[in-house]
Amino acid sequence: MARDSRDLQRLIEELAALSPEERARVIDQVTKSERFRPLPKDFALPVLKGGTRWIGGDLRREDIYGDDGR
Protein backbone atom coordinates (compact mmCIF):
# COMPACT_ATOMS: atom_id res chain seq x y z
CA MET A 1 0.00 0.00 0.00
CA ALA A 2 1.25 3.50 -0.79
CA ARG A 3 1.70 5.42 2.43
CA ASP A 4 2.66 8.68 0.76
CA SER A 5 3.25 10.15 -2.69
CA ARG A 6 6.80 8.74 -2.88
CA ASP A 7 5.50 5.22 -2.27
CA LEU A 8 2.80 5.73 -4.89
CA GLN A 9 5.37 7.00 -7.40
CA ARG A 10 7.56 3.95 -6.72
CA LEU A 11 4.59 1.63 -7.33
CA ILE A 12 3.77 3.46 -10.57
CA GLU A 13 7.34 3.07 -11.80
CA GLU A 14 7.42 -0.62 -10.88
CA LEU A 15 4.14 -1.27 -12.69
CA ALA A 16 5.37 0.62 -15.76
CA ALA A 17 8.58 -1.46 -15.78
CA LEU A 18 6.67 -4.75 -16.01
CA SER A 19 6.20 -6.55 -19.30
CA PRO A 20 2.67 -6.43 -20.74
CA GLU A 21 2.12 -10.03 -19.64
CA GLU A 22 3.28 -9.35 -16.08
CA ARG A 23 1.19 -6.17 -15.93
CA ALA A 24 -1.91 -8.07 -17.10
CA ARG A 25 -1.30 -10.70 -14.43
CA VAL A 26 -0.98 -8.05 -11.70
CA ILE A 27 -4.17 -6.29 -12.82
CA ASP A 28 -6.01 -9.61 -12.97
CA GLN A 29 -4.97 -10.45 -9.41
CA VAL A 30 -5.94 -6.99 -8.15
CA THR A 31 -9.41 -7.14 -9.67
CA LYS A 32 -9.99 -10.51 -8.00
CA SER A 33 -8.98 -9.14 -4.60
CA GLU A 34 -11.70 -8.71 -1.99
CA ARG A 35 -10.37 -5.21 -1.20
CA PHE A 36 -10.74 -4.00 -4.81
CA ARG A 37 -13.88 -1.98 -5.40
CA PRO A 38 -14.42 -0.87 -9.01
CA LEU A 39 -16.20 2.37 -9.76
CA PRO A 40 -19.99 2.06 -10.13
CA LYS A 41 -21.14 1.60 -13.71
CA ASP A 42 -23.05 4.90 -13.60
CA PHE A 43 -20.04 6.88 -12.27
CA ALA A 44 -19.31 10.12 -14.08
CA LEU A 45 -16.82 12.84 -13.30
CA PRO A 46 -18.54 15.88 -11.79
CA VAL A 47 -19.11 18.79 -14.17
CA LEU A 48 -19.04 22.24 -12.66
CA LYS A 49 -21.75 24.59 -13.91
CA GLY A 50 -20.40 26.79 -16.65
CA GLY A 51 -17.08 25.01 -16.74
CA THR A 52 -15.40 21.88 -17.89
CA ARG A 53 -14.79 18.54 -16.22
CA TRP A 54 -13.02 18.65 -12.88
CA ILE A 55 -9.53 17.20 -13.29
CA GLY A 56 -8.44 17.54 -9.69
CA GLY A 57 -7.31 20.27 -7.42
CA ASP A 58 -8.58 22.03 -4.38
CA LEU A 59 -12.24 23.02 -4.23
CA ARG A 60 -12.02 25.24 -1.16
CA ARG A 61 -14.13 28.39 -1.28
CA GLU A 62 -11.04 30.61 -1.06
CA ASP A 63 -9.43 28.86 -4.03
CA ILE A 64 -12.54 29.04 -6.20
CA TYR A 65 -13.61 32.62 -5.48
CA GLY A 66 -10.36 34.21 -4.37
CA ASP A 67 -10.41 36.78 -1.61
CA ASP A 68 -13.45 38.83 -2.66
CA GLY A 69 -15.58 37.78 0.32
CA ARG A 70 -18.08 35.52 -1.37
N, CA, C and O atoms as a Maestro MAE file, in Angstrom:
{
 s_m_m2io_version
 :::
 2.0.0
}

f_m_ct {
 s_m_title
 :::
 protein
 m_atom[280] {
  # First column is atom index #
  i_m_mmod_type
  r_m_x_coord
  r_m_y_coord
  r_m_z_coord
  i_m_residue_number
  s_m_chain_name
  s_m_pdb_residue_name
  s_m_pdb_atom_name
  i_m_atomic_number
  :::
  1 25 0.847 -1.170 0.000 1 A "MET " " N  " 7
  2 3 0.000 0.000 0.000 1 A "MET " " CA " 6
  3 2 0.892 1.233 0.000 1 A "MET " " C  " 6
  4 15 1.927 1.256 0.666 1 A "MET " " O  " 8
  5 25 0.497 2.245 -0.737 2 A "ALA " " N  " 7
  6 3 1.249 3.496 -0.794 2 A "ALA " " CA " 6
  7 2 0.910 4.339 0.425 2 A "ALA " " C  " 6
  8 15 -0.245 4.711 0.631 2 A "ALA " " O  " 8
  9 25 1.905 4.632 1.217 3 A "ARG " " N  " 7
  10 3 1.696 5.418 2.427 3 A "ARG " " CA " 6
  11 2 1.824 6.911 2.163 3 A "ARG " " C  " 6
  12 15 1.263 7.723 2.899 3 A "ARG " " O  " 8
  13 25 2.544 7.272 1.136 4 A "ASP " " N  " 7
  14 3 2.661 8.679 0.761 4 A "ASP " " CA " 6
  15 2 2.928 8.764 -0.744 4 A "ASP " " C  " 6
  16 15 2.974 7.740 -1.426 4 A "ASP " " O  " 8
  17 25 3.102 9.967 -1.253 5 A "SER " " N  " 7
  18 3 3.248 10.147 -2.694 5 A "SER " " CA " 6
  19 2 4.517 9.494 -3.234 5 A "SER " " C  " 6
  20 15 4.543 9.076 -4.392 5 A "SER " " O  " 8
  21 25 5.579 9.398 -2.415 6 A "ARG " " N  " 7
  22 3 6.803 8.740 -2.885 6 A "ARG " " CA " 6
  23 2 6.567 7.246 -3.076 6 A "ARG " " C  " 6
  24 15 7.035 6.654 -4.048 6 A "ARG " " O  " 8
  25 25 5.827 6.637 -2.129 7 A "ASP " " N  " 7
  26 3 5.503 5.218 -2.275 7 A "ASP " " CA " 6
  27 2 4.636 4.982 -3.507 7 A "ASP " " C  " 6
  28 15 4.836 4.014 -4.241 7 A "ASP " " O  " 8
  29 25 3.677 5.869 -3.726 8 A "LEU " " N  " 7
  30 3 2.804 5.732 -4.892 8 A "LEU " " CA " 6
  31 2 3.614 5.868 -6.169 8 A "LEU " " C  " 6
  32 15 3.403 5.108 -7.114 8 A "LEU " " O  " 8
  33 25 4.532 6.816 -6.219 9 A "GLN " " N  " 7
  34 3 5.374 6.996 -7.403 9 A "GLN " " CA " 6
  35 2 6.228 5.757 -7.660 9 A "GLN " " C  " 6
  36 15 6.401 5.347 -8.808 9 A "GLN " " O  " 8
  37 25 6.763 5.161 -6.588 10 A "ARG " " N  " 7
  38 3 7.564 3.946 -6.724 10 A "ARG " " CA " 6
  39 2 6.720 2.813 -7.305 10 A "ARG " " C  " 6
  40 15 7.176 2.077 -8.179 10 A "ARG " " O  " 8
  41 25 5.476 2.678 -6.809 11 A "LEU " " N  " 7
  42 3 4.588 1.635 -7.329 11 A "LEU " " CA " 6
  43 2 4.261 1.866 -8.804 11 A "LEU " " C  " 6
  44 15 4.192 0.920 -9.588 11 A "LEU " " O  " 8
  45 25 4.062 3.119 -9.169 12 A "ILE " " N  " 7
  46 3 3.774 3.459 -10.572 12 A "ILE " " CA " 6
  47 2 4.948 3.060 -11.459 12 A "ILE " " C  " 6
  48 15 4.765 2.462 -12.519 12 A "ILE " " O  " 8
  49 25 6.148 3.398 -11.012 13 A "GLU " " N  " 7
  50 3 7.338 3.070 -11.802 13 A "GLU " " CA " 6
  51 2 7.534 1.561 -11.913 13 A "GLU " " C  " 6
  52 15 7.915 1.061 -12.971 13 A "GLU " " O  " 8
  53 25 7.275 0.836 -10.828 14 A "GLU " " N  " 7
  54 3 7.421 -0.617 -10.876 14 A "GLU " " CA " 6
  55 2 6.396 -1.232 -11.814 14 A "GLU " " C  " 6
  56 15 6.726 -2.147 -12.569 14 A "GLU " " O  " 8
  57 25 5.167 -0.752 -11.784 15 A "LEU " " N  " 7
  58 3 4.140 -1.273 -12.690 15 A "LEU " " CA " 6
  59 2 4.492 -0.959 -14.138 15 A "LEU " " C  " 6
  60 15 4.306 -1.799 -15.018 15 A "LEU " " O  " 8
  61 25 4.994 0.236 -14.389 16 A "ALA " " N  " 7
  62 3 5.367 0.619 -15.756 16 A "ALA " " CA " 6
  63 2 6.533 -0.210 -16.275 16 A "ALA " " C  " 6
  64 15 6.650 -0.422 -17.481 16 A "ALA " " O  " 8
  65 25 7.405 -0.685 -15.373 17 A "ALA " " N  " 7
  66 3 8.575 -1.459 -15.781 17 A "ALA " " CA " 6
  67 2 8.239 -2.915 -16.105 17 A "ALA " " C  " 6
  68 15 9.068 -3.621 -16.681 17 A "ALA " " O  " 8
  69 25 7.057 -3.370 -15.752 18 A "LEU " " N  " 7
  70 3 6.672 -4.753 -16.013 18 A "LEU " " CA " 6
  71 2 6.407 -4.966 -17.498 18 A "LEU " " C  " 6
  72 15 6.065 -4.035 -18.228 18 A "LEU " " O  " 8
  73 25 6.574 -6.208 -17.925 19 A "SER " " N  " 7
  74 3 6.205 -6.551 -19.301 19 A "SER " " CA " 6
  75 2 4.673 -6.521 -19.405 19 A "SER " " C  " 6
  76 15 3.993 -6.586 -18.381 19 A "SER " " O  " 8
  77 25 4.128 -6.425 -20.600 20 A "PRO " " N  " 7
  78 3 2.666 -6.434 -20.737 20 A "PRO " " CA " 6
  79 2 2.016 -7.669 -20.112 20 A "PRO " " C  " 6
  80 15 0.928 -7.578 -19.544 20 A "PRO " " O  " 8
  81 25 2.674 -8.812 -20.216 21 A "GLU " " N  " 7
  82 3 2.115 -10.033 -19.638 21 A "GLU " " CA " 6
  83 2 2.103 -9.954 -18.109 21 A "GLU " " C  " 6
  84 15 1.116 -10.315 -17.468 21 A "GLU " " O  " 8
  85 25 3.210 -9.480 -17.538 22 A "GLU " " N  " 7
  86 3 3.279 -9.350 -16.079 22 A "GLU " " CA " 6
  87 2 2.268 -8.319 -15.580 22 A "GLU " " C  " 6
  88 15 1.613 -8.525 -14.559 22 A "GLU " " O  " 8
  89 25 2.148 -7.209 -16.310 23 A "ARG " " N  " 7
  90 3 1.194 -6.168 -15.934 23 A "ARG " " CA " 6
  91 2 -0.230 -6.709 -15.967 23 A "ARG " " C  " 6
  92 15 -1.019 -6.426 -15.065 23 A "ARG " " O  " 8
  93 25 -0.567 -7.483 -16.992 24 A "ALA " " N  " 7
  94 3 -1.907 -8.067 -17.097 24 A "ALA " " CA " 6
  95 2 -2.163 -9.021 -15.936 24 A "ALA " " C  " 6
  96 15 -3.270 -9.068 -15.400 24 A "ALA " " O  " 8
  97 25 -1.146 -9.777 -15.550 25 A "ARG " " N  " 7
  98 3 -1.300 -10.704 -14.429 25 A "ARG " " CA " 6
  99 2 -1.534 -9.948 -13.119 25 A "ARG " " C  " 6
  100 15 -2.370 -10.346 -12.307 25 A "ARG " " O  " 8
  101 25 -0.794 -8.858 -12.921 26 A "VAL " " N  " 7
  102 3 -0.984 -8.054 -11.703 26 A "VAL " " CA " 6
  103 2 -2.390 -7.467 -11.667 26 A "VAL " " C  " 6
  104 15 -3.063 -7.533 -10.638 26 A "VAL " " O  " 8
  105 25 -2.834 -6.900 -12.770 27 A "ILE " " N  " 7
  106 3 -4.169 -6.288 -12.824 27 A "ILE " " CA " 6
  107 2 -5.246 -7.341 -12.612 27 A "ILE " " C  " 6
  108 15 -6.244 -7.079 -11.941 27 A "ILE " " O  " 8
  109 25 -5.055 -8.523 -13.172 28 A "ASP " " N  " 7
  110 3 -6.010 -9.614 -12.975 28 A "ASP " " CA " 6
  111 2 -6.114 -9.991 -11.501 28 A "ASP " " C  " 6
  112 15 -7.213 -10.184 -10.980 28 A "ASP " " O  " 8
  113 25 -4.970 -10.095 -10.832 29 A "GLN " " N  " 7
  114 3 -4.971 -10.447 -9.411 29 A "GLN " " CA " 6
  115 2 -5.607 -9.354 -8.562 29 A "GLN " " C  " 6
  116 15 -6.316 -9.648 -7.599 29 A "GLN " " O  " 8
  117 25 -5.359 -8.097 -8.914 30 A "VAL " " N  " 7
  118 3 -5.939 -6.986 -8.152 30 A "VAL " " CA " 6
  119 2 -7.454 -6.981 -8.280 30 A "VAL " " C  " 6
  120 15 -8.159 -6.797 -7.287 30 A "VAL " " O  " 8
  121 25 -7.956 -7.179 -9.479 31 A "THR " " N  " 7
  122 3 -9.409 -7.138 -9.672 31 A "THR " " CA " 6
  123 2 -10.117 -8.303 -9.000 31 A "THR " " C  " 6
  124 15 -11.319 -8.228 -8.744 31 A "THR " " O  " 8
  125 25 -9.396 -9.375 -8.710 32 A "LYS " " N  " 7
  126 3 -9.989 -10.512 -8.004 32 A "LYS " " CA " 6
  127 2 -9.896 -10.362 -6.493 32 A "LYS " " C  " 6
  128 15 -10.490 -11.147 -5.754 32 A "LYS " " O  " 8
  129 25 -9.161 -9.368 -6.033 33 A "SER " " N  " 7
  130 3 -8.977 -9.145 -4.601 33 A "SER " " CA " 6
  131 2 -10.282 -8.690 -3.956 33 A "SER " " C  " 6
  132 15 -11.075 -7.977 -4.571 33 A "SER " " O  " 8
  133 25 -10.494 -9.107 -2.719 34 A "GLU " " N  " 7
  134 3 -11.702 -8.707 -1.992 34 A "GLU " " CA " 6
  135 2 -11.687 -7.223 -1.646 34 A "GLU " " C  " 6
  136 15 -12.742 -6.620 -1.450 34 A "GLU " " O  " 8
  137 25 -10.493 -6.629 -1.570 35 A "ARG " " N  " 7
  138 3 -10.373 -5.213 -1.201 35 A "ARG " " CA " 6
  139 2 -10.581 -4.283 -2.389 35 A "ARG " " C  " 6
  140 15 -10.745 -3.078 -2.200 35 A "ARG " " O  " 8
  141 25 -10.577 -4.815 -3.607 36 A "PHE " " N  " 7
  142 3 -10.741 -3.997 -4.808 36 A "PHE " " CA " 6
  143 2 -12.213 -3.676 -5.018 36 A "PHE " " C  " 6
  144 15 -13.054 -4.572 -5.085 36 A "PHE " " O  " 8
  145 25 -12.509 -2.404 -5.120 37 A "ARG " " N  " 7
  146 3 -13.885 -1.985 -5.401 37 A "ARG " " CA " 6
  147 2 -13.887 -1.137 -6.667 37 A "ARG " " C  " 6
  148 15 -13.430 0.006 -6.638 37 A "ARG " " O  " 8
  149 25 -14.389 -1.668 -7.770 38 A "PRO " " N  " 7
  150 3 -14.417 -0.869 -9.006 38 A "PRO " " CA " 6
  151 2 -15.421 0.271 -8.882 38 A "PRO " " C  " 6
  152 15 -16.314 0.248 -8.036 38 A "PRO " " O  " 8
  153 25 -15.252 1.260 -9.741 39 A "LEU " " N  " 7
  154 3 -16.203 2.373 -9.759 39 A "LEU " " CA " 6
  155 2 -17.571 1.869 -10.203 39 A "LEU " " C  " 6
  156 15 -17.656 0.949 -11.016 39 A "LEU " " O  " 8
  157 25 -18.642 2.462 -9.679 40 A "PRO " " N  " 7
  158 3 -19.987 2.064 -10.131 40 A "PRO " " CA " 6
  159 2 -20.142 2.290 -11.632 40 A "PRO " " C  " 6
  160 15 -19.524 3.192 -12.196 40 A "PRO " " O  " 8
  161 25 -20.959 1.479 -12.267 41 A "LYS " " N  " 7
  162 3 -21.143 1.597 -13.711 41 A "LYS " " CA " 6
  163 2 -21.692 2.954 -14.127 41 A "LYS " " C  " 6
  164 15 -21.416 3.415 -15.234 41 A "LYS " " O  " 8
  165 25 -22.466 3.602 -13.258 42 A "ASP " " N  " 7
  166 3 -23.049 4.902 -13.601 42 A "ASP " " CA " 6
  167 2 -22.177 6.071 -13.139 42 A "ASP " " C  " 6
  168 15 -22.645 7.210 -13.135 42 A "ASP " " O  " 8
  169 25 -20.913 5.821 -12.749 43 A "PHE " " N  " 7
  170 3 -20.036 6.876 -12.272 43 A "PHE " " CA " 6
  171 2 -19.675 7.816 -13.412 43 A "PHE " " C  " 6
  172 15 -19.356 7.383 -14.520 43 A "PHE " " O  " 8
  173 25 -19.729 9.096 -13.121 44 A "ALA " " N  " 7
  174 3 -19.310 10.119 -14.078 44 A "ALA " " CA " 6
  175 2 -18.566 11.205 -13.312 44 A "ALA " " C  " 6
  176 15 -18.923 11.539 -12.182 44 A "ALA " " O  " 8
  177 25 -17.542 11.746 -13.932 45 A "LEU " " N  " 7
  178 3 -16.820 12.839 -13.297 45 A "LEU " " CA " 6
  179 2 -17.764 14.024 -13.112 45 A "LEU " " C  " 6
  180 15 -18.585 14.296 -13.988 45 A "LEU " " O  " 8
  181 25 -17.663 14.729 -11.992 46 A "PRO " " N  " 7
  182 3 -18.543 15.879 -11.793 46 A "PRO " " CA " 6
  183 2 -18.225 16.990 -12.785 46 A "PRO " " C  " 6
  184 15 -17.063 17.232 -13.112 46 A "PRO " " O  " 8
  185 25 -19.268 17.659 -13.259 47 A "VAL " " N  " 7
  186 3 -19.111 18.791 -14.172 47 A "VAL " " CA " 6
  187 2 -19.577 20.037 -13.439 47 A "VAL " " C  " 6
  188 15 -20.720 20.120 -12.989 47 A "VAL " " O  " 8
  189 25 -18.684 20.995 -13.325 48 A "LEU " " N  " 7
  190 3 -19.043 22.240 -12.664 48 A "LEU " " CA " 6
  191 2 -19.859 23.101 -13.612 48 A "LEU " " C  " 6
  192 15 -19.565 23.164 -14.805 48 A "LEU " " O  " 8
  193 25 -20.878 23.761 -13.087 49 A "LYS " " N  " 7
  194 3 -21.746 24.591 -13.907 49 A "LYS " " CA " 6
  195 2 -20.934 25.686 -14.596 49 A "LYS " " C  " 6
  196 15 -20.197 26.433 -13.953 49 A "LYS " " O  " 8
  197 25 -21.084 25.762 -15.900 50 A "GLY " " N  " 7
  198 3 -20.398 26.794 -16.654 50 A "GLY " " CA " 6
  199 2 -18.940 26.497 -16.930 50 A "GLY " " C  " 6
  200 15 -18.230 27.331 -17.492 50 A "GLY " " O  " 8
  201 25 -18.487 25.319 -16.542 51 A "GLY " " N  " 7
  202 3 -17.076 25.014 -16.738 51 A "GLY " " CA " 6
  203 2 -16.887 23.693 -17.452 51 A "GLY " " C  " 6
  204 15 -17.781 23.189 -18.132 51 A "GLY " " O  " 8
  205 25 -15.718 23.159 -17.280 52 A "THR " " N  " 7
  206 3 -15.397 21.880 -17.893 52 A "THR " " CA " 6
  207 2 -15.301 20.823 -16.811 52 A "THR " " C  " 6
  208 15 -15.579 21.101 -15.644 52 A "THR " " O  " 8
  209 25 -14.914 19.628 -17.180 53 A "ARG " " N  " 7
  210 3 -14.787 18.542 -16.216 53 A "ARG " " CA " 6
  211 2 -13.724 18.862 -15.186 53 A "ARG " " C  " 6
  212 15 -12.696 19.463 -15.500 53 A "ARG " " O  " 8
  213 25 -13.979 18.456 -13.955 54 A "TRP " " N  " 7
  214 3 -13.021 18.646 -12.878 54 A "TRP " " CA " 6
  215 2 -11.904 17.636 -13.049 54 A "TRP " " C  " 6
  216 15 -12.163 16.436 -13.143 54 A "TRP " " O  " 8
  217 25 -10.666 18.104 -13.091 55 A "ILE " " N  " 7
  218 3 -9.527 17.201 -13.287 55 A "ILE " " CA " 6
  219 2 -8.654 17.145 -12.045 55 A "ILE " " C  " 6
  220 15 -7.513 16.687 -12.101 55 A "ILE " " O  " 8
  221 25 -9.179 17.602 -10.945 56 A "GLY " " N  " 7
  222 3 -8.444 17.542 -9.691 56 A "GLY " " CA " 6
  223 2 -8.098 18.927 -9.205 56 A "GLY " " C  " 6
  224 15 -8.233 19.911 -9.933 56 A "GLY " " O  " 8
  225 25 -7.665 18.990 -8.005 57 A "GLY " " N  " 7
  226 3 -7.305 20.270 -7.420 57 A "GLY " " CA " 6
  227 2 -8.213 20.595 -6.260 57 A "GLY " " C  " 6
  228 15 -9.199 19.905 -5.996 57 A "GLY " " O  " 8
  229 25 -7.865 21.636 -5.593 58 A "ASP " " N  " 7
  230 3 -8.579 22.030 -4.385 58 A "ASP " " CA " 6
  231 2 -9.895 22.722 -4.730 58 A "ASP " " C  " 6
  232 15 -9.951 23.541 -5.647 58 A "ASP " " O  " 8
  233 25 -10.938 22.392 -4.001 59 A "LEU " " N  " 7
  234 3 -12.245 23.015 -4.226 59 A "LEU " " CA " 6
  235 2 -12.659 23.860 -3.030 59 A "LEU " " C  " 6
  236 15 -13.850 24.043 -2.778 59 A "LEU " " O  " 8
  237 25 -11.675 24.377 -2.290 60 A "ARG " " N  " 7
  238 3 -12.016 25.237 -1.162 60 A "ARG " " CA " 6
  239 2 -12.593 26.557 -1.679 60 A "ARG " " C  " 6
  240 15 -12.227 27.028 -2.756 60 A "ARG " " O  " 8
  241 25 -13.489 27.138 -0.902 61 A "ARG " " N  " 7
  242 3 -14.127 28.391 -1.284 61 A "ARG " " CA " 6
  243 2 -13.100 29.472 -1.636 61 A "ARG " " C  " 6
  244 15 -13.263 30.197 -2.618 61 A "ARG " " O  " 8
  245 25 -12.049 29.571 -0.830 62 A "GLU " " N  " 7
  246 3 -11.041 30.605 -1.064 62 A "GLU " " CA " 6
  247 2 -10.323 30.396 -2.399 62 A "GLU " " C  " 6
  248 15 -9.962 31.362 -3.071 62 A "GLU " " O  " 8
  249 25 -10.119 29.141 -2.776 63 A "ASP " " N  " 7
  250 3 -9.425 28.863 -4.028 63 A "ASP " " CA " 6
  251 2 -10.318 29.084 -5.239 63 A "ASP " " C  " 6
  252 15 -9.837 29.456 -6.309 63 A "ASP " " O  " 8
  253 25 -11.611 28.858 -5.076 64 A "ILE " " N  " 7
  254 3 -12.537 29.037 -6.202 64 A "ILE " " CA " 6
  255 2 -12.842 30.518 -6.430 64 A "ILE " " C  " 6
  256 15 -12.788 31.001 -7.561 64 A "ILE " " O  " 8
  257 25 -13.163 31.237 -5.348 65 A "TYR " " N  " 7
  258 3 -13.609 32.623 -5.484 65 A "TYR " " CA " 6
  259 2 -12.543 33.652 -5.213 65 A "TYR " " C  " 6
  260 15 -12.757 34.839 -5.462 65 A "TYR " " O  " 8
  261 25 -11.392 33.229 -4.708 66 A "GLY " " N  " 7
  262 3 -10.363 34.210 -4.366 66 A "GLY " " CA " 6
  263 2 -10.710 34.886 -3.058 66 A "GLY " " C  " 6
  264 15 -11.397 34.303 -2.219 66 A "GLY " " O  " 8
  265 25 -10.252 36.083 -2.880 67 A "ASP " " N  " 7
  266 3 -10.412 36.782 -1.612 67 A "ASP " " CA " 6
  267 2 -11.416 37.932 -1.723 67 A "ASP " " C  " 6
  268 15 -11.223 38.980 -1.106 67 A "ASP " " O  " 8
  269 25 -12.484 37.747 -2.503 68 A "ASP " " N  " 7
  270 3 -13.448 38.832 -2.657 68 A "ASP " " CA " 6
  271 2 -14.636 38.709 -1.721 68 A "ASP " " C  " 6
  272 15 -15.632 39.409 -1.906 68 A "ASP " " O  " 8
  273 25 -14.563 37.839 -0.719 69 A "GLY " " N  " 7
  274 3 -15.581 37.781 0.322 69 A "GLY " " CA " 6
  275 2 -16.837 37.016 -0.003 69 A "GLY " " C  " 6
  276 15 -17.802 37.103 0.756 69 A "GLY " " O  " 8
  277 25 -16.879 36.286 -1.068 70 A "ARG " " N  " 7
  278 3 -18.077 35.519 -1.369 70 A "ARG " " CA " 6
  279 2 -18.254 34.387 -0.412 70 A "ARG " " C  " 6
  280 15 -19.221 33.632 -0.520 70 A "ARG " " O  " 8
  :::
 }
 m_bond[279] {
  # First column is bond index #
  i_m_from
  i_m_to
  i_m_order
  :::
  1 1 2 1
  2 2 3 1
  3 3 4 2
  4 3 5 1
  5 5 6 1
  6 6 7 1
  7 7 8 2
  8 7 9 1
  9 9 10 1
  10 10 11 1
  11 11 12 2
  12 11 13 1
  13 13 14 1
  14 14 15 1
  15 15 16 2
  16 15 17 1
  17 17 18 1
  18 18 19 1
  19 19 20 2
  20 19 21 1
  21 21 22 1
  22 22 23 1
  23 23 24 2
  24 23 25 1
  25 25 26 1
  26 26 27 1
  27 27 28 2
  28 27 29 1
  29 29 30 1
  30 30 31 1
  31 31 32 2
  32 31 33 1
  33 33 34 1
  34 34 35 1
  35 35 36 2
  36 35 37 1
  37 37 38 1
  38 38 39 1
  39 39 40 2
  40 39 41 1
  41 41 42 1
  42 42 43 1
  43 43 44 2
  44 43 45 1
  45 45 46 1
  46 46 47 1
  47 47 48 2
  48 47 49 1
  49 49 50 1
  50 50 51 1
  51 51 52 2
  52 51 53 1
  53 53 54 1
  54 54 55 1
  55 55 56 2
  56 55 57 1
  57 57 58 1
  58 58 59 1
  59 59 60 2
  60 59 61 1
  61 61 62 1
  62 62 63 1
  63 63 64 2
  64 63 65 1
  65 65 66 1
  66 66 67 1
  67 67 68 2
  68 67 69 1
  69 69 70 1
  70 70 71 1
  71 71 72 2
  72 71 73 1
  73 73 74 1
  74 74 75 1
  75 75 76 2
  76 75 77 1
  77 77 78 1
  78 78 79 1
  79 79 80 2
  80 79 81 1
  81 81 82 1
  82 82 83 1
  83 83 84 2
  84 83 85 1
  85 85 86 1
  86 86 87 1
  87 87 88 2
  88 87 89 1
  89 89 90 1
  90 90 91 1
  91 91 92 2
  92 91 93 1
  93 93 94 1
  94 94 95 1
  95 95 96 2
  96 95 97 1
  97 97 98 1
  98 98 99 1
  99 99 100 2
  100 99 101 1
  101 101 102 1
  102 102 103 1
  103 103 104 2
  104 103 105 1
  105 105 106 1
  106 106 107 1
  107 107 108 2
  108 107 109 1
  109 109 110 1
  110 110 111 1
  111 111 112 2
  112 111 113 1
  113 113 114 1
  114 114 115 1
  115 115 116 2
  116 115 117 1
  117 117 118 1
  118 118 119 1
  119 119 120 2
  120 119 121 1
  121 121 122 1
  122 122 123 1
  123 123 124 2
  124 123 125 1
  125 125 126 1
  126 126 127 1
  127 127 128 2
  128 127 129 1
  129 129 130 1
  130 130 131 1
  131 131 132 2
  132 131 133 1
  133 133 134 1
  134 134 135 1
  135 135 136 2
  136 135 137 1
  137 137 138 1
  138 138 139 1
  139 139 140 2
  140 139 141 1
  141 141 142 1
  142 142 143 1
  143 143 144 2
  144 143 145 1
  145 145 146 1
  146 146 147 1
  147 147 148 2
  148 147 149 1
  149 149 150 1
  150 150 151 1
  151 151 152 2
  152 151 153 1
  153 153 154 1
  154 154 155 1
  155 155 156 2
  156 155 157 1
  157 157 158 1
  158 158 159 1
  159 159 160 2
  160 159 161 1
  161 161 162 1
  162 162 163 1
  163 163 164 2
  164 163 165 1
  165 165 166 1
  166 166 167 1
  167 167 168 2
  168 167 169 1
  169 169 170 1
  170 170 171 1
  171 171 172 2
  172 171 173 1
  173 173 174 1
  174 174 175 1
  175 175 176 2
  176 175 177 1
  177 177 178 1
  178 178 179 1
  179 179 180 2
  180 179 181 1
  181 181 182 1
  182 182 183 1
  183 183 184 2
  184 183 185 1
  185 185 186 1
  186 186 187 1
  187 187 188 2
  188 187 189 1
  189 189 190 1
  190 190 191 1
  191 191 192 2
  192 191 193 1
  193 193 194 1
  194 194 195 1
  195 195 196 2
  196 195 197 1
  197 197 198 1
  198 198 199 1
  199 199 200 2
  200 199 201 1
  201 201 202 1
  202 202 203 1
  203 203 204 2
  204 203 205 1
  205 205 206 1
  206 206 207 1
  207 207 208 2
  208 207 209 1
  209 209 210 1
  210 210 211 1
  211 211 212 2
  212 211 213 1
  213 213 214 1
  214 214 215 1
  215 215 216 2
  216 215 217 1
  217 217 218 1
  218 218 219 1
  219 219 220 2
  220 219 221 1
  221 221 222 1
  222 222 223 1
  223 223 224 2
  224 223 225 1
  225 225 226 1
  226 226 227 1
  227 227 228 2
  228 227 229 1
  229 229 230 1
  230 230 231 1
  231 231 232 2
  232 231 233 1
  233 233 234 1
  234 234 235 1
  235 235 236 2
  236 235 237 1
  237 237 238 1
  238 238 239 1
  239 239 240 2
  240 239 241 1
  241 241 242 1
  242 242 243 1
  243 243 244 2
  244 243 245 1
  245 245 246 1
  246 246 247 1
  247 247 248 2
  248 247 249 1
  249 249 250 1
  250 250 251 1
  251 251 252 2
  252 251 253 1
  253 253 254 1
  254 254 255 1
  255 255 256 2
  256 255 257 1
  257 257 258 1
  258 258 259 1
  259 259 260 2
  260 259 261 1
  261 261 262 1
  262 262 263 1
  263 263 264 2
  264 263 265 1
  265 265 266 1
  266 266 267 1
  267 267 268 2
  268 267 269 1
  269 269 270 1
  270 270 271 1
  271 271 272 2
  272 271 273 1
  273 273 274 1
  274 274 275 1
  275 275 276 2
  276 275 277 1
  277 277 278 1
  278 278 279 1
  279 279 280 2
  :::
 }
}
